[in-house]
């Protein structure tokens, strides 16, 4: 049970956006405007939404083994 709690905490921390103010300053230092930063973050969030919904339907159709292989290969391609 301890490992699952650690995994849950790590997922919670990963989802937090503590670094967004720092990354905004870094992007502005490298020539990007705040509106460009918001636009890029919006595209990232929309891509996440549109990719997570179909993956839930695919998980109902295919076995866990195939879903894990597909997700690992997509992670490596990323």
Secondary structure, 3 states (H helix, E strand, C coil): CHHHHHHHHHHHHHHCCCCHHHHHHHHHHCCCCHHHHHHHHHHHHHHHHHHHHHHHHHHHHCCHHHHHHHHHHHHHHC
